[in-house]
Amino acid sequence: MRPIDIRGYKQDLRSRSKERRRSMPKAEKQALDLAIAENVRRLKEYRPSKTILIYMSTPIEVDTIQIIKNAWEDGKRVAVPRCIPETRNMEFHYIDNLDCLSVGSFSVLEPDPSLPIVTDFRVVL
């Protein structure tokens, strides 16, 4: 049996999803983002964790800021990725406030490179 190339189908799904998110009323998106943040907080994997690794969202994605604030409120450490210039690599840096972020690669907020780096991913659990 020949493998099926689903790249076109996936691209179409991505395009339709992005358009739906872009056209969503602001109040509806905010309500859904808040519900997602609360659902994350209730996850059995989240509750015992000491650290969370999370991306910094763009406007059409699920807003991760509330998830980050909840994690700090719950006494957890937070680490977010930073793209390493001129490579295809990323590093996760621990952050303890949003002021240490600035616009980086792909216009996404990234942590200051001087912040501590997660080096042992076994300890983030």
Backbone hydrogen bonds in HBPLUS format (Angstrom, degrees):
<---DONOR---> <-ACCEPTOR-->    atom                        ^
c    i                          cat <-CA-CA->   ^        H-A-AA   ^      H-
h    n   atom  resd res      DA  || num        DHA   H-A  angle D-A-AA Bond
n    s   type  num  typ     dist DA aas  dist angle  dist       angle   num
A0010-LYS N   A0006-ILE O   2.86 MM   4  6.12 163.6  1.89 162.2 167.0     1
A0011-GLN N   A0007-ARG O   2.91 MM   4  6.10 159.6  1.96 150.5 156.1     2
A0012-ASP N   A0008-GLY O   2.98 MM   4  6.17 155.9  2.04 145.5 151.8     3
A0013-LEU N   A0009-TYR O   2.97 MM   4  6.27 159.2  2.01 149.6 155.2     4
A0014-ARG N   A0010-LYS O   2.90 MM   4  6.16 159.8  1.94 151.3 156.9     5
A0015-SER N   A0011-GLN O   2.93 MM   4  6.15 162.6  1.96 149.5 154.1     6
A0016-ARG N   A0012-ASP O   2.94 MM   4  6.17 165.7  1.96 154.0 157.6     7
A0017-SER N   A0013-LEU O   2.90 MM   4  6.02 157.4  1.95 148.6 155.3     8
A0018-LYS N   A0014-ARG O   2.89 MM   4  6.09 163.5  1.92 154.5 158.7     9
A0019-GLU N   A0015-SER O   3.01 MM   4  6.20 161.4  2.05 148.6 153.7    10
A0020-ARG N   A0016-ARG O   2.96 MM   4  6.15 157.2  2.02 145.2 151.6    11
A0021-ARG N   A0017-SER O   2.97 MM   4  6.23 159.7  2.01 150.9 156.0    12
A0022-ARG N   A0018-LYS O   2.86 MM   4  6.09 159.4  1.90 151.4 157.5    13
A0023-SER N   A0019-GLU O   3.01 MM   4  6.16 150.2  2.10 147.6 154.7    14
A0024-MET N   A0021-ARG O   3.30 MM   3  5.20 155.7  2.36  99.4 106.5    15
A0028-GLU N   A0025-PRO O   3.06 MM   3  5.35 118.3  2.45 104.2 119.1    16
A0029-LYS N   A0025-PRO O   3.02 MM   4  6.36 161.9  2.05 159.2 164.7    17
A0030-GLN N   A0026-LYS O   2.93 MM   4  6.17 164.5  1.96 155.9 160.0    18
A0031-ALA N   A0027-ALA O   3.03 MM   4  6.20 158.0  2.08 144.8 150.5    19
A0032-LEU N   A0028-GLU O   2.96 MM   4  6.20 160.4  2.00 151.1 156.5    20
A0033-ASP N   A0029-LYS O   2.80 MM   4  5.98 160.1  1.84 154.3 160.3    21
A0034-LEU N   A0030-GLN O   2.97 MM   4  6.14 159.2  2.01 146.8 152.0    22
A0035-ALA N   A0031-ALA O   3.01 MM   4  6.23 156.3  2.07 144.7 151.3    23
A0036-ILE N   A0032-LEU O   2.92 MM   4  6.17 155.1  1.98 149.5 156.2    24
A0037-ALA N   A0033-ASP O   2.95 MM   4  6.23 158.8  2.00 148.9 154.6    25
A0038-GLU N   A0034-LEU O   3.01 MM   4  6.29 156.6  2.06 149.4 155.2    26
A0039-ASN N   A0035-ALA O   2.91 MM   4  6.13 149.9  2.00 144.0 152.9    27
A0040-VAL N   A0036-ILE O   2.88 MM   4  6.17 155.6  1.94 154.5 160.4    28
A0041-ARG N   A0037-ALA O   3.12 MM   4  6.35 157.8  2.17 142.4 148.3    29
A0042-ARG N   A0038-GLU O   3.19 MM   4  6.47 131.1  2.45 137.3 149.0    30
A0042-ARG N   A0039-ASN O   3.13 MM   3  5.16 135.3  2.33  96.3 108.5    31
A0043-LEU N   A0040-VAL O   3.04 MM   3  5.28 157.6  2.10 109.3 116.5    32
A0046-TYR N   A0043-LEU O   3.06 MM   3  5.14 129.2  2.33  98.2 111.7    33
A0047-ARG N   A0043-LEU O   3.21 MM   4  6.49 166.1  2.23 163.7 163.8    34
A0049-SER N   A0046-TYR O   3.01 MM   3  5.31 141.2  2.16 111.0 122.9    35
A0077-ARG N   A0050-LYS O   2.78 MM  27  6.21 164.2  1.80 150.0 152.2    36
A0052-ILE N   A0077-ARG O   2.85 MM  25  6.36 150.9  1.93 151.5 158.1    37
A0079-ALA N   A0052-ILE O   2.92 MM  27  6.29 154.1  1.99 163.3 167.9    38
A0054-ILE N   A0079-ALA O   3.02 MM  25  6.42 160.1  2.06 165.6 172.1    39
A0061-GLU N   A0058-THR O   2.98 MM   3  5.45 159.1  2.03 121.2 128.0    40
A0068-ILE N   A0064-THR O   2.97 MM   4  6.26 157.8  2.02 155.5 161.6    41
A0069-LYS N   A0065-ILE O   2.88 MM   4  6.19 163.1  1.91 155.0 159.5    42
A0070-ASN N   A0066-GLN O   2.85 MM   4  6.00 158.2  1.90 146.7 152.9    43
A0071-ALA N   A0067-ILE O   2.97 MM   4  6.19 154.4  2.04 144.2 151.2    44
A0072-TRP N   A0068-ILE O   3.04 MM   4  6.41 160.6  2.08 154.0 158.1    45
A0073-GLU N   A0069-LYS O   2.93 MM   4  6.15 161.4  1.96 149.2 155.0    46
A0074-ASP N   A0070-ASN O   2.81 MM   4  6.04 139.7  1.97 145.1 156.9    47
A0074-ASP N   A0071-ALA O   3.10 MM   3  4.95 122.4  2.45  90.9 105.8    48
A0076-LYS N   A0071-ALA O   2.86 MM   5  5.14 165.8  1.88 152.1 147.7    49
A0075-GLY N   A0072-TRP O   2.96 MM   3  5.05 160.7  2.00 109.3 112.6    50
A0095-ILE N   A0078-VAL O   2.83 MM  17  5.79 160.7  1.87 156.8 159.7    51
A0080-VAL N   A0093-HIS O   2.91 MM  13  5.51 148.2  2.01 151.7 149.0    52
A0093-HIS N   A0080-VAL O   2.85 MM  13  5.51 163.8  1.88 154.1 150.8    53
A0082-ARG N   A0091-GLU O   2.72 MM   9  5.36 137.4  1.90 150.3 164.7    54
A0091-GLU N   A0082-ARG O   2.96 MM   9  5.36 153.1  2.04 144.2 152.1    55
A0084-ILE N   A0089-ASN O   2.94 MM   5  5.63 174.2  1.95 145.2 147.0    56
A0087-THR N   A0084-ILE O   3.18 MM   3  5.78 136.1  2.38 147.0 143.4    57
A0118-VAL N   A0092-PHE O   2.80 MM  26  5.54 165.2  1.82 155.4 158.2    58
A0094-TYR N   A0116-PRO O   2.87 MM  22  5.67 154.1  1.94 153.3 162.0    59
A0101-LEU N   A0098-LEU O   3.29 MM   3  5.72 156.9  2.34 115.3 116.7    60
A0112-ASP N   A0100-CYS O   3.05 MM  12  5.86 127.3  2.34 155.9 169.6    61
A0102-SER N   A0110-GLU O   2.92 MM   8  5.51 154.2  1.99 149.8 155.5    62
A0110-GLU N   A0102-SER O   2.79 MM   8  5.51 160.3  1.83 147.7 151.4    63
A0104-GLY N   A0108-VAL O   2.78 MM   4  5.48 159.7  1.83 139.9 146.3    64
A0107-SER N   A0104-GLY O   3.18 MM   3  5.45 138.3  2.36 138.8 133.0    65
A0108-VAL N   A0105-SER O   3.08 MM   3  5.95 160.9  2.12 126.8 130.5    66
A0115-LEU N   A0112-ASP O   3.08 MM   3  5.82 170.4  2.09 125.2 128.3    67
A0123-VAL N   A0120-ASP O   3.24 MM   3  5.94 157.1  2.30 114.8 120.0    68
